Amino acid sequence: MEPIPATELPSGLAWLNAAPTTLRRQRGRVVALAFVNVGSAWCAQRLQELALLQQRSGGRLVVWAIHVPRFDCERDPAFVRSRFRRHGLSLPLAHDAAWQAWQEYQIEAWPTVALIDADGLLRGRISGLTADLDKRVNALCEQVILPPDAETRPLPELDPEPRLPLAFPTGIAATADRLYVADTGHHRVLECTHGGRVLRQFGSGAGGLMDGQADHAAFLRPHGLALLREFLFVADTGNHALRRIHLRSGQVDTLAGNGREGAPVEGPVRDPHRVSLSQPMGLVATDNALYLAMAGDNRLWSYDLGRHELKCEAGAGPLEVRDGSGMMAAFAQPAAVALVQQTLYVADAAGSAIRSMQLRNGVVQTLVGSDAWSFGDADGPREQASLQSPQAVALSPDAPLLWIADTGNGCLRTLRLGGGMLSTVSMARRLKAPAGLALAAGKVWIAETDAHAVVCFDPASGELSQVPVDE
């Protein structure tokens, strides 16, 4: 496109974590305006890439994230800021609640990066996850000569999250006397008693990809957890990896994943560190296999524990809610899975849907939800009920009941399997973006992610109490 003067951002934008600023103040530097949605796995990946480019630019590149809401919950500035920080991001974030900047910059899809050169000219828009972002950014930065006394530090972040024992916990696994918590913001996995006393920590707390003993290993924003005998499996989302913790020894190793996002390939995993995955979020374990919800490529995958093989079970790749068999079906950012007998249940976050897949034939069916743009909070028969960005599911051990963390609506829902109703569980208060569930000892254990807490719900009494996780 021909360079044109970049339009100043609308004055009505709400800056959520930094002081308000303008494009005019950034003259002399390259500016990347990233139009994103905080709930999108693809947007999170693009923002991580931009943050790295800014870090390497020596002050020549300024990156701003412009959030444009998809769901009703994403119109709440506090929800948006928390979700942004859950991705480990601290870039300046503006909230375009009325889609003003989106329209003025003629944006058509998430994520799109508008590149503005040092003279304030719009030099192009890059949509999706195309590979030439770094090349185009670097070409513009090469033309920038900063004065010796130029301030090269990024805008300081305002109102940081409080320092608490947990930071954005997500995945939970539970036994009769233990809780395992993915302490996502602290890049670690905790083993706790039901009373919250921390027994062991897996991961040093410094983000990275490193195998070894519990206190030397490293994770990066771990998410889903699954227990199988003496092993705890971890969807290490930030590392795009599948990890395993040997609970007897505390040893952590990598089953698949090289720390970089990429297109998974079916077949034997001969060298785990040469395998690419794309934001695995949820997983469930059987005696001989793991099933993964891969949010980055909108597919369901399996990992054979005996043969060490990856296999794509279902999903075409595009973000859609479409039923069918195997690759004819489509998912919209699958975030969590649960399994009973030969049926896999899936929380399809961006589709606000609950899906099922038959392991025998790969047939995918939508139980609740209709398409990638429909959402709500209605109870009732499956064909009339609605959810908003569900991010966790768990199966009741003694009833045909699927428990759902309805993240966008801040509540717990249940779906009676076999054609039953979707119902909202009555609680004393609204939950803050629950993103993890586990059932054990007659209780429902919930990762209340944006409250940096784990809570326990007793279905018999209706009591909701916080688990005082503390070291």
N, C-alpha and C positions, 0 to 999 in steps of 0.2 A: 504494500500500500504506500501511497505518497505520504510523506511525513506532514502532519498537520498539528497546529498547537493543541496540546492536551487540555481538556476541559478541567477546570478546578473542581474538586470534589464538593458535593452539596454541603451547605452549612449545617443541614439538619442531621448529618451523620453523628451517631453517638460513639465516641471513642471509649472503649471499655477497659483498657489497661494501660493507656498512655495519654499524655496531654494532647489536646487537639492541635493539629498542625495543618499546613497547606503545601501544595505542590510548589508554589512560588519559593517557599523557604528552602526547597531542596535543589534549586538551580545549581548546576555545577556537578551534580551527581546523577547517576542513572536511577530511575525509580521503577520498581516492579509492583504494579497493583494486582494482587491475586484475588480474583473474585471466586469465593469459595462458599461451601456449606459445611459447617463444623461437624455434621453427622456423616459426611461422606468419606469413605476410606480412600477414594482416589484423591480427594482434596487434601486429606492429611498427608498423603505421600508427596504431592506436589509442594506443599508447604515445607516439608522436611528438606526437600531438594533446594528450595529457595533459601531457607535458613542457612544451609551449608554454603551456597554460593555467596550469600552476604558475608558470612564469616571469612571467606577466602578473598574477598574483594578489596581488603585494605581500606574500607570506607568509601569506595567508589559506587557501591550499590546500596540502595535503600529499599527494603521490602515492606509493604503494608498489606495486611490481609483485610479484605472487604467481605464481611459475612452477609449473605443473602438467605433469608429463612426459607425452609421447605415446609416444616411442620409448625403447628401453632406454638408448641413448646419452645421453638427456636426464635420466637419473637420476644422472649424474656431475656433481657441482657445478662442476668446472672447465670442462667442456664447456658447461654452461648459462651460466656467467659470461662465457665467451669469445663465445658466440653473441649474448648480450645486448649486449655491447660492440661487436660487429661492426655492430650497428644504430646505433651512435653514441649509445647511451643510458647515462646515469649515475644514473638513479633508484635509490633503495634497492630491492634485489632479494632476495626470500625464496624459498626452495626448498621447495615443498610436495610432497615426494617420495611421501608416503603418501596424498595427496589428502585430508588431514584438514580443512584450511581450506575446500577446495572443498565438502566435504560439509556442514560446519557452516553455511556461508553459502548452501547449497542452489543452487549454481551448476550450470548445465546445458550451457553452451557456451562456447567461446573466441571472441573475448574477451568478458568480462563485467566491468563496473565496478560495484562496490558503493559507494554514496555514503553517507557518515556525516557528520552535521551537527556543529556546534561543541559541541552538548550530548551527543554520543556516541550519537545515535539513528540507526539505519539508515533512510534515507529512500528507498531504492529500488535496483533493479539495472537496468543498461542493458546489454543483450546485442547483439552484432554491431556494425556500424558505422553505427548510426542517427545522424541529423544533429542531434539535440537535445542532445547531450552538453554542448556549451559553454553552452547556454541553462540547463540544469539546474544545472550547476556554478556558473555565475555567480549564479544566483538564491540559492543557498545562501551563497556568499561575500559577497553584499551584506549579509547579516545579521551578519557578523563584524566586530567592532570590536576591533582589537588595541591593547593598551596601548602608550604611546609607546616604552617600552624593550624591546619584544618582540623576540626573536631571529627574524629573518625569513629567515635563510639555510637552505637545505636541508641535510639530513644529509651530512656529508663522505663522499666515496667512499674506501674503504680498498683497499689492495693494488692500485694501478693497474697497467695493462699496462706492460711495460718499454719504454723508448725505443729503438727499433731503426730501421734504414733502411726497413723495410717494416712496415705495420700492416694486418693482416687482408687480404692480397692475395687476389683471387678470379680474375677473368678473365685468361686468357693467350692470346695469339696469337703465332705463330712463323713465321719464314721460314728460309731456308738459313743466314742469319748474324745474324738479329736476334730479340730477344724483346720483346714488348710486354706489359706487366704492369699490370693495374688495381690500383693501390695504394689499396685501398678506404678504409682508415682514415685515409689522408692526403689523400683527395679529389683524386687525380691519376692520370695514366697515364704510365708510364715506357717509354722506348725504350732497350733495353740490348743489349750484345753477348751472345753465348752464354756468355761468361765472367763476365757480371754487371756489366760496366762501364756505368754510366749515361751515355748519349749525349745524351738530351734528356728534359725533363720537360714534360708538357702539363697545365696547370692550376697555379694559384698555390699550391695546398695549403690555401687557405682555402675551406671549403665554401660553395657558392653556385651560381647559374646565371648565367653570363656568357660571352658569345662574345668572340672576339678572338684575338690572337696567343697563342702557347703559354704565355708566362709571365704573361699577364694574364687568360686565360680561367679559369673556375671550374667544377668538378664537385662533386657531392655523393654520396658513396659509390658511385662507378662500379663496374659489375660486368662484364657480358659484353663481349667484344671480337670484332670480325670484320674481316679484311683483304680489300680488293678493290682491286687495282692500286695507285694512289697514295693510297688512302683507308683510314683506320682508323675503323670505326664503333664507337660506344660505347653500351651500355645504361646510361644514367646513372640508376641505380635510385632514389637518394635524391631526385632532381629529377623523377622520373616523366617522363623525357625520352629521346629518341633523339638522339644527338649525332654529329658527324662531324669528324674531324681530317684536314686536307689535309697529307699527310706531306712534301710538297715545301716548302710555305710555312710550315707550323706553325699555320695558321689553324684555329680551332675554331668551328663553327657548330652551330645547332640545327635538326634536321629536323622534330621534333615534340615538343611538351611545354612546359607553362607553369610548371613547378615545383610544381604542386599535384596531388594524387591526384584522379582523376575517371574517369568512365566514358568510354572511347574511343568515337568515332563514326566509322562508315565514311564514306568519301568523300574528295574532293580536300582537300589541306592548303594552303589559300591563305595563311594566316598561321600559321607554326609555333608561335608563342607564344600562340595562342588554342586550342591543341589539348590535350585532357586524355589522359593515359595512366595506367596503374595498375601501378606497380612492374615495369617491364620488367627482366628479369634475363639472359636468354640471347638471342643472336642469331647468325645465319649469313647470309652474303652470297652472292648469285649475280650474274650479269652484269646483270640488270635488276631485282632485288628483294632486299629484306631480309626475313627471317622472324624474328619475335620470340616468345619465350616470356614471356607477361605473367602474372607470378605473382599480381598483385593481383586479376585477374578470371578466372583459371583458363581462359585462352583462348590460342590461337595466332593471331597477326596477321601480315600482310605489309604492307610499305611499298614501293610501286612507285617505283623510282628515276627513271624517265623521266616518269611522269605525276604523281608526288608525291601518291599516294593511299594511304590506309589501308584495309585490308580484313580482316575477321575470317574466318579460314580454317577454324577448328574450335573447338568448345567451347561448352557450354551455360551455363557460369557457376558453378553449384554445385560444391563440392569433392567430386568423385567420380572413380572409375576406371570409365569406361563406354565401350565401343566403339560405333562407328556412323559415320555419314557427316556431316561438317560440324557443324552445331549440334546434331545428335542425340548426338554424342559428348560426353564430359565428362572434364576433367582435374583433378588434385589438386596444384595449385601447380607448374606447369611451370617448371623452373629453367634448363634448357639445351637447346640444339638442335644437331644436326649434319645435314649433307645430303650424299647421294650420288645422282647421277642425278635421279630424280623421287621420291625417298623422303626424308622428313624424320624423323629420330630424336629422341625427346624424353626427357629425364630428368624424370620426374614425382615431385618430391621428397616431398611429403606422402603420395603414394600408394605410395612405395617401388617404383616401376614404371618400366620402359622401354617407351615407346610408339612407334609409327610412324604417319606420315600420308602417304598418296599425294597428291602435288601435283595430279595429273590430276583426281581425283574427290573428294578430301577424306576418303577412308575412313581411319578411325583404328582401329588394332589394338594390343592389349596383347601385348608380347613376353615380358616378365617382370613378375610381380606379379598381384594378383587384386582387391584392394579397398583402400580408404583406411585400413584398420586392420590390414592384414596386412603383416608385415615379418620379416626374418631374415637369415641369412648362409649359406645353403645353395648349394653348387655343383650342377651337373648339368643335366639337360634343362630346357628353358624352363618347362614346366608344373610342375616341382618346385622350381626354383631360387628364391632370394629375395634381396632387397637391403634396406638400411635407409637411407632418405633420401638417394638419389643426387643429386648436384648438378652434375655435369659429364659431358659425353660428347665423344668425338672419334673420328674414323674413320681407320683405317689407310690410307695411300695405296696400298699394294701388296698388300692382302689384304682379304677380306670380314670384317673384324674391327672391332667397336665397343668402344672403351676406355671404361670407366665409373669415375668417382670415386665410390666407395661411401662417402659421407661419414660416415654413422652408424657404419659398421663400421671406419672408419679404414684402408681398403685400396683397392687398384686391382683392378678386375675386367675381364674381357673376355667379350664375347658374339660367338660366331661366327654371322654372319648366314646366312640361308637355312635356319633350323631347327636350328642348332648349339647347343652347350652354353655355359652360363655357367661361367666358371672364375675362381678367385682367383689373381692374380699373386703369385708367391713373392718376398718382399722381406726385407731384413735386419731391418726393424723395422716397427712399426705407424705409420701416418701420422696426423697430428693434423688431423682435419676437412678433408681435401682438397676444394677447391671450384672448381678450374679445371684444364683440361687442354688441351694442344696437342701435335701431333706434327710434328716437323721434323728433318731431318738424321739420321734413323734413331734418334731419341731421343723419349722421352715427357717433356714438361715439365709439372710439376705445381705448382699453387699450394697449398702446405701452409698453409692459412689460419690455423689457430690457433697454428701455430709461427712466424707472421710471416715466412715464408720461401718461396722457390721452390726446388724440387729437380728433379733430372734423373735419369731412369731409363733405363738402357741395356738393352733387351730381349735383346740378344745376349749380354752378359756377366752380366746380373742386378745390375749395380752401381747403387747409389743414392747420389747425391752432391748436396750443397747447392750452389746457384749463389750465390756471394758478392756479391749485389747491394749495391753501396755507391757512394756519391757521392764 
